[in-house]
């Protein structure tokens, strides 16, 4: 519905920031039957962005910034494990990391499909002292609170990307206005076939929700 309302305005969107995300320790399903953090962290971003492109609200000159997390460094892309709908298999931290890794790969897919007219970037804000960290990672927050960033510090690179409009990156994830490696080991690297499998799965899940 949101994509429809924005598309009907006939006013191009200059910047879209796909920021909303949750780490859920407790298992929950949406009304459509999707695992709740998957629907929030990844499927919603995919659906909104694709619909806005289809309706012409995102077009030449638009920039899309996907907000990932350093948690993605811990996992490879596993398309068939993005939407775990069995309660006994749910692990909130693992799910979050997989969704954030998928955001990196989805950014590459979108640049290949819609670029260079629409430019897609992916960044991570570092560890920020947010309400999400407070509720989902209380032990981590107690241990590292003195070095956690403020929300303004976390948002700085988002605003910088929107203002400076660097060209799309062939690889890497933005942090502190600089491109950083998107892998810390070969174990998390993927290939185009796995990435496109993820995109097909996302497209199938979107159809199931309609």
Secondary structure, 3 states (H helix, E strand, C coil): CHHHHHHHCCCCCCEEEECCCCCCCCCCECCCCCEHHHHHHHHHHHHHHHHHHHCCCCCCCCEEEEECCHHHHHCCCCHHHCCCCCHHHCCHHHHHHHHHHHHHHHHHHHHHHHCCCCEEEEECCCCECCHHHHHHCHHHHHHHHHHCECHHHHHHHHHHHHHHCCCCCCCCEEECCEEECCCCCHHHCCCHHHHHHHHHHHHHHHHHHC
